[in-house]
Amino acid sequence: MAKSSSLNVRVVEGRALPAKDVSGSSDPYCIVKVDDEVVARTATIWRSLSPFWGEEYTVHLPLDFHHLAFYVLDEDTVGHDDVIGKISLSREAIAADPRGIDSWINLSRVDPDAEVQGEICLAVQMLEDVRGHCLRCHVLQARDLAPRDISGTSDPFARVFWGSQSSETSTIKKTRFPHWDEVLELREMPGPPAPLRVELWDWDMVGKNDFLGMVEFPPQVLQQNPPNGWFRLLPFPRAEEDSGGNLGALRLKVRLTEDRVLPSQYYQPLRELLLESVLGPAEEDAASPLAVLEELTLGDCRQELATKLVKLFLGQGLAGPFLDYLTRREVARTTDPNTLFRSNSLASKSMEQFMKLVGMPYLHELLKPVINRVFEEKKYMELDPCKMDLGRTRRISFKGAPSEEHVREASLGLLTGYLGPIVDAIVGSVGRCPPAMRLAFKQLHQRVEERFPQAEHEDVKYLAISGFLFLRFFAPAILTPKLFDLRDQHADPQTSRSLLLLAKAVQSIGNLGQQLGQGKELWIAPLHPFLLQSIARVRDFLDQLVNVDGKEEAGGPARALVPPSVTVREGYLLKRKDEPTSLATRFAFKKRYFRLSGEMLSYSKSPEWQMCSSIPVSHIRAVERVDEGAFQLPHVMQVVTQDGAGALHTTYLQCKVRPRENRGGAEGSLRSYPTSDRPPQLPTECERPQPMAVGPAQGQRPQPRQAGRLPPRCLPQRALDLLPPGRALSCWLQSHTLSGHPGGLE
């Protein structure tokens, strides 16, 4: 039986944050940490003391994680960002309520002595001789210590306390992975039994030393089971200071899910029940197990249920019948066509997740070129007179004095310049749309047409498809490209506003112009001629999209989108195996040519080399980033595999991101293919770094070569889920937007 845990985290909003800028405002963003490792970062909300983020993350975690922390910072363009406050939640506090935490929580001050991380390796022995009792503490090494110096490293040393006796190790300069291998002996003094405390400090030449963490063992542990192994560093015990609301508060939603996964055969009866619901007679829909499951699922759980069901039926090759089953039920109980698929029903959520799983490479191919242009060009665009900044003459060229009309005309030209390529790419993509999506849309088109055959409802069958494709897929991706892996970073305020205008225009096109000229946003009227012209083209596009052979099975296994034998990425990387007797230096990495396919990660000395080694993708258990200090090299990751005997093996891969202007087919680059946008394992384009001889500075103790080894911890004993191809596995992190209306933009 395998065990797994996941955290669902929503950073909703903040309130009453203190002003950190001279303007009397702040530019807040939030960082999410699990056991002192950053797992997520929200967008920066500029010039706001009550920011709304509305970002959601699902983080898959080891079962033994300890705490979850939220840090709110003020972003500064010059100097370091200002820390506003933090919220720390223990694992026990999160797990206390099965429904999770959903409340406002006050921020507390950040105490530098409480911001510790990392682990220390100790071996303790209790000895006795003619002089009495003796404690022998073997301080071996530490890893992943907090950086306390401006260089991003520390100068750590250890102090050992036992009763009134103390001793300390030597200082290791400029490292977060120190290796001491020193034995400290302390004699027992008269008095009651004393605990053993080991503290780590960062040595500073000027000023006081910085605390790095501590571990403490009570006397009974020392006598019965002396410590031997790795131990997590803890802060000094103290009550967390609550600022009483002076630093503001965050509204958070946190839920911990712990699963016990049995062998596959135990789930066969449940799988058969769910499959019978889809494949059984239509007249038995109301009493089917899937219908009962849909009725009993609460609204806040439908997202998770939809994701799991879509993956299940994709794996069985029955995603098409599954979506058709839900669509048929949803359409049958809808009386007003204007409300069709407008709620967050299981049918709506399942279709949305299906598009994200199957259509992400398609989405990237259509939108990424224009999204990159918007980010790089940073043009000022605004149609709303209430939000126009007439002082931006440096970004818009005028012959005379700037006016609202001039800004509107220039913005209209820029908007149509971006929207034109987007619409052209969409309407010309019929042949590139995944067949599984086209067949699902054809089924949806047929069900809606059968339910609303009247002439006055002619547009409903188009709106049902465009509501998913445009309002729930294209428009959200344009609005928040980072959440769809279109960009690595969130947009700045000006770019965010440009993306919002583009998303609103795409949403209007997806609504087929039904709301043009209505509502409060009358300022978008100058864009109406372009929108109406695009709507006519989109109707033709939707007709062609559903004109597909219905005999083909809809929604086959997601792996079929990329044949297993097709190479999705290849190129040179530096490779090193984790061997206990080897030297952990940068020179131990060897250049190899890697190829990644749907079922194999293979490598050889060169592309033409006949002999190659292979790692089956099914044997890969984890892909993790390695700290730069481990090998004194950037961009290192470890690939953990499991052999037939159950033993784990670690392979280190190192690459270096190439400058944008030099990217091409030169040596050291990874070449990708259109069959997949980004593979789960290998990083982006890489080149071999130039080795450089490095020696210790005068007066410093050299770092032992084996100190940087990072053995894998708490790894899942199962194959990685590589469905669907084309989506990045970045710390197994999934991001979603939080919005009040499906497809709505605020």
DRENTISE-716782 format. One record per residue (C-alpha): residue in three letters; x, y, z. Coordinates in steps of 0.2 Angstrom, whole numbers, plus 5000, padded with zeros to 4 digits. Layout:
ALAXYZ ...
END
This chain:
MET500050005000 ALA500750174995 LYS500450335004 SER500350504998 SER499850685004 SER499450844995 LEU499051015000 ASN497751124991 VAL498151304995 ARG497151464990 VAL497951624993 VAL496351734991 GLU496751914997 GLY497452025010 ARG496852175020 ALA497552315030 LEU499352285025 PRO500652425031 ALA501352545018 LYS503152515014 ASP503352635000 VAL503552825001 SER501952844991 GLY500952775006 SER500652604997 SER501452434994 ASP501752314980 PRO501352154989 TYR501651974984 CYS501551814993 ILE502751664994 VAL502251495000 LYS503451385008 VAL503351205014 ASP504751155027 ASP505751315021 GLU505651265003 VAL504851394991 VAL503451304981 ALA502451444975 ARG502451634972 THR500951744968 ALA500851894956 THR501352064963 ILE499852174966 TRP500452354963 ARG500052494973 SER498852414985 LEU498652385004 SER497152265001 PRO497752154987 PHE496752014979 TRP497751864972 GLY496451724970 GLU497851604966 GLU497651414969 TYR499051284970 THR499051094973 VAL500651034980 HIS501050844982 LEU502150824997 PRO503050695007 LEU502050625022 ASP503250695035 PHE503250875031 HIS503150985046 HIS502451155042 LEU501751275029 ALA502251465029 PHE501551615020 TYR502751765018 VAL502051935012 LEU503352045004 ASP503352214996 GLU504252214979 ASP505552354976 THR506352384960 VAL507952444969 GLY508652354983 HIS507952204993 ASP506152174994 ASP505352225011 VAL504652085022 ILE502952135028 GLY502551975039 LYS502251795039 ILE500951655044 SER501551485049 LEU500351335050 SER500951165057 ARG500451005049 GLU499450965065 ALA498451125064 ILE498051095045 ALA497550915048 ALA496450945063 ASP494950985052 PRO494650875038 ARG493751015029 GLY495351125030 ILE495651305035 ASP494651445027 SER494851605037 TRP495751775039 ILE497351755049 ASN498451895056 LEU500151915050 SER501551905063 ARG503251975063 VAL504751885055 ASP506051845068 PRO507751805059 ASP508151675073 ALA506551585069 GLU506951575050 VAL507951415050 GLN508151275037 GLY509151125033 GLU509750965042 ILE511250905052 CYS512050735053 LEU512550675070 ALA513150515079 VAL513150515098 GLN513850385110 MET513750375129 LEU515350305136 GLU515950265153 ASP517750255160 VAL518750265176 ARG518450455176 GLY516550445174 HIS515250465160 CYS515750545144 LEU514750595129 ARG515550585112 CYS514650685098 HIS515250655080 VAL514750805070 LEU514750745052 GLN513950865041 ALA512450975037 ARG511451015022 ASP510351155015 LEU510751285028 ALA509951455027 PRO511051585018 ARG511551725030 ASP512851815020 ILE512651935005 SER513551804995 GLY512051684997 THR513051565008 SER513551555026 ASP515151515037 PRO514451385048 PHE515151305064 ALA514251195077 ARG514151215096 VAL513851065107 PHE513051095125 TRP512950955138 GLY512551025155 SER513751155159 GLN515051085146 SER515151155129 SER516251135113 GLU516251185095 THR516851135078 SER517951225066 THR517151355054 ILE516851305036 LYS516951455025 LYS515651505011 THR514551345010 ARG512751295014 PHE513351105014 PRO514751105027 HIS515650945031 TRP516550935048 ASP516850755052 GLU517450805069 VAL517150715086 LEU516850815101 GLU516950745119 LEU516050815134 ARG516250755152 GLU514750735164 MET514750855178 PRO513850835195 GLY512050865194 PRO510450805187 PRO510450725169 ALA510650855156 PRO509950865138 LEU511150875123 ARG510951025112 VAL511851055096 GLU511751235088 LEU512351295071 TRP512951475069 ASP513551575055 TRP515251655059 ASP515351845055 MET516951945056 VAL515952105061 GLY514452105072 LYS513651955081 ASN513551785073 ASP511951725065 PHE510851585071 LEU510651445059 GLY509651315069 MET509751185083 VAL509251015088 GLU509050955106 PHE508950775114 PRO508250745131 PRO509250635144 GLN508150475142 VAL508450475123 LEU510350495125 GLN510350335137 GLN509050225128 ASN509350265110 PRO510750385106 PRO510450485090 ASN511250435074 GLY510750505057 TRP510050665050 PHE508950775060 ARG507950935055 LEU508551095062 LEU507351195073 PRO507251375079 PHE507451425097 PRO505851375106 ARG504751535108 ALA502951585106 GLU502551655089 GLU502151835091 ASP500551895084 SER500552075078 GLY498752095083 GLY498252145066 ASN499552285064 LEU500352195050 GLY498752155041 ALA497951985037 LEU497751855024 ARG496251755019 LEU496851585016 LYS496051415011 VAL497151265015 ARG496651085015 LEU497750935018 THR497250765009 GLU498150605014 ASP497850455003 ARG498250275005 VAL498350194988 LEU498050004987 PRO498649894973 SER497749914957 GLN496749754958 TYR495749824973 TYR495049964963 GLN494449854949 PRO492649834955 LEU492450024957 ARG493250054940 GLU491949934932 LEU490550014941 LEU491050184934 LEU491350114916 GLU489650034917 SER488850204920 VAL489550274904 LEU489350114893 GLY487650064900 PRO485950104893 ALA485450284893 GLU483750254902 GLU484750194917 ASP485750354919 ALA484750414934 ALA485250264944 SER487050244938 PRO488450254951 LEU489250404942 ALA487550494943 VAL487450454962 LEU489250514964 GLU488850674954 GLU487350714966 LEU488350684982 THR489850784977 LEU489850964985 GLY490251114974 ASP492051134981 CYS492550954978 ARG491950944960 GLN493551014953 GLU494550874961 LEU493250744956 ALA493250804938 THR495150794937 LYS495250614944 LEU493750554933 VAL494450634917 LYS496150554920 LEU495350384924 PHE494350384908 LEU495750454897 GLY496750304903 GLN495350184898 GLY495150264881 LEU493350314886 ALA493550504889 GLY492350534874 PRO490950424881 PHE491250494898 LEU491050674893 ASP489550634882 TYR488750554897 LEU488950704908 THR488450824893 ARG486850724890 ARG486350734908 GLU486750924909 VAL485750964893 ALA484250864898 ARG484050954915 THR484251134907 THR482651224903 ASP483451394899 PRO484751384885 ASN485551544892 THR486051454908 LEU486751304899 PHE488551254906 ARG488551424916 SER488651334933 ASN490151244940 SER489351074937 LEU490350914935 ALA490050914916 SER490751094915 LYS492251054926 SER492650894917 MET492650974900 GLU493751104907 GLN495050984914 PHE494950884898 MET495451034887 LYS496851064899 LEU497550894899 VAL497350864880 GLY497451034872 MET498851114881 PRO500151094867 TYR498751164855 LEU498451314866 HIS500351354867 GLU500551344848 LEU499151464845 LEU499451594859 LYS501251594864 PRO501951694849 VAL500751844853 ILE500851824872 ASN502751844870 ARG502551994859 VAL501452084872 PHE502752044886 GLU504252104876 GLU503552254868 LYS502652324883 LYS501552444873 TYR500352554883 MET498552514878 GLU496952584886 LEU495152614880 ASP494352654896 PRO494352844899 CYS494352824918 LYS495952734917 MET496952824904 ASP498552904909 LEU498853044897 GLY500553074903 ARG501352924895 THR501953024880 ARG503552924880 ARG502652764875 ILE501452844862 SER501952964849 PHE500853104845 LYS500953254833 GLY500053374845 ALA499653374864 PRO498953204870 SER497153184872 GLU495953044875 GLU495553024857 HIS497353004853 VAL497652874866 ARG496052784861 GLU496552784842 ALA498352724846 SER497752594858 LEU496452524846 GLY497752504833 LEU498852414845 LEU497452304851 THR496852254834 GLY498752224830 TYR498752084843 LEU497052024841 GLY497251994822 PRO498551864824 ILE497651774838 VAL496051764828 ASP496951714813 ALA497851574822 ILE496251514830 VAL495151504814 GLY496551424805 SER496951294817 VAL495551164813 GLY496851034807 ARG497951064822 CYS496651044835 PRO496850874844 PRO495550754837 ALA494950704854 MET494450884857 ARG493550894840 LEU492550734843 ALA492050794861 PHE491450964853 LYS490550864840 GLN489550764853 LEU489250924863 HIS488551004847 GLN487450864843 ARG486650854861 VAL486351034862 GLU485551034844 GLU484450894849 ARG483850974865 PHE483551154857 PRO483051124839 GLN482051284838 ALA482551414826 GLU482751554839 HIS484051444848 GLU485151424833 ASP486651504842 VAL486551394857 LYS487551244849 TYR488851374844 LEU488851454861 ALA489051284870 ILE490651254861 SER491351434861 GLY490951444880 PHE492151304883 LEU493451344870 PHE493551534871 LEU492851574889 ARG493651434899 PHE495251404888 PHE495851544877 ALA495251694888 PRO495951634905 ALA497651584896 ILE497851764889 LEU497351844906 THR498551734916 PRO499851664905 LYS500951604919 LEU499551484925 PHE499551404908 ASP501451384907 LEU501451524893 ARG502651624903 ASP503851594918 GLN503351754927 HIS501851854931 ALA501552014921 ASP501852184927 PRO500452304929 GLN500452384912 THR500652214903 SER499252144915 ARG498052284909 SER498552244891 LEU498152054893 LEU496552094902 LEU495952204887 LEU496452064875 ALA495551934886 LYS493952034886 ALA493952044867 VAL494251864865 GLN492851834878 SER491651944868 ILE492051844852 GLY491751684861 ASN490051754867 LEU489651784848 GLY489351964851 GLN487751934862 GLN488352064875 LEU489052194863 GLY488452364868 GLN487652304884 GLY488252324902 LYS489452454910 GLU490952434898 LEU490352544884 TRP492052604881 ILE492452454872 ALA491352504857 PRO492752564846 LEU493252384845 HIS491552324840 PRO491852324821 PHE493352214823 LEU492452094835 LEU490952074823 GLN492052034809 SER492951904819 ILE491351824826 ALA490851784808 ARG492451694805 VAL492351604822 ARG490651534817 ASP491351454801 PHE492851394812 LEU491651304824 ASP490651224809 GLN492351154803 LEU492951104820 VAL491450984823 ASN491550914805 VAL492550764810 ASP492250574807 GLY491250524822 LYS491750334820 GLU493450374828 GLU493450354847 ALA493450514856 GLY494750544869 GLY495850394868 PRO497250374880 ALA498250534882 ARG499850444878 ALA499250424860 LEU499350614857 VAL501250584856 PRO501750404850 PRO502950324863 SER504350304850 VAL504350484845 THR505750594852 VAL505050744860 ARG506650824865 GLU508550794863 GLY510250874866 TYR511850874876 LEU511850874895 LEU513150834908 LYS512850674918 ARG513550604934 LYS512950444944 ASP512850444963 GLU514150324968 PRO514750324986 THR516550304982 SER516650434969 LEU517150614971 ALA515750744971 THR516650874960 ARG516050974945 PHE517350874935 ALA516450714938 PHE515050764926 LYS515250694908 LYS514550754892 ARG513150644885 TYR511850664871 PHE510050634878 ARG508450584870 LEU506750584878 SER505250494871 GLY503650444878 GLU504350284886 MET506250304887 LEU507650424892 SER509150364883 TYR510950444881 SER512550404872 LYS514250494869 SER513650574853 PRO512050574842 GLU512950454830 TRP513550334844 GLN512850154841 MET512950104860 CYS511750194871 SER511050174889 SER509250184893 ILE508150224907 PRO506250174905 VAL505150314910 SER504150194920 HIS505650174932 ILE505750354936 ARG505150394953 ALA505650574955 VAL506450724947 GLU507050854959 ARG508051014958 VAL509751004967 ASP510451154977 GLU511751254968 GLY512951224983 ALA512951044982 PHE514151034967 GLN514551224965 LEU513551214949 PRO511951294943 HIS510551204935 VAL510751034942 MET509350904944 GLN509350724951 VAL508350594942 VAL507850454954 THR507550284947 GLN507050114954 ASP507649944948 GLY506749784948 ALA507349734965 GLY506649894972 ALA508349984975 LEU508450174971 HIS509750244960 THR510150434958 THR510850514942 TYR511350694942 LEU511050804926 GLN511750974924 CYS511351104910 LYS511551294908 VAL510151404900 ARG510751484884 PRO510651664881 ARG509151714870 GLU510151784856 ASN511251624855 ARG509851494854 GLY509951384840 GLY510551214834 ALA512351234841 GLU513151104852 GLY512451104870 SER510651144865 LEU509051034868 ARG508051034852 SER506151014855 TYR504850954843 PRO503051014840 THR502350844847 SER502550914865 ASP502751084872 ARG503851044887 PRO504350864892 PRO504150814910 GLN505950784914 LEU507250884904 PRO507451064906 THR507451194893 GLU508851234880 CYS510551194888 GLU512351204884 ARG513951144893 PRO514751254905 GLN516551294904 PRO517451214919 MET518551324930 ALA519851274943 VAL519351334960 GLY520451324976 PRO520151384994 ALA520651554999 GLN522051595011 GLY521551555029 GLN520051455024 ARG519851265027 PRO519451185010 GLN517751095009 PRO517850905008 ARG517350844991 GLN515950724996 ALA515050855006 GLY513750904993 ARG512950734991 LEU511050744993 PRO510250574995 PRO508350564990 ARG507150575003 CYS505250515005 LEU505150464987 PRO503450394980 GLN503550204976 ARG502650214960 ALA502950274942 LEU502750454938 ASP501150504930 LEU501650564913 LEU499950594907 PRO499750704897 PRO501350734887 GLY501750914884 ARG501450974902 ALA502951014914 LEU503150924930 SER503751074940 CYS503851004958 TRP502250924954 LEU501351094955 GLN499751134947 SER499051314947 HIS497351374944 THR496451544944 LEU495051574957 SER493651664949 GLY491851684953 HIS491051654936 PRO491551524924 GLY492451614910 GLY492151784918 LEU493451914918 GLU493552044932 
END
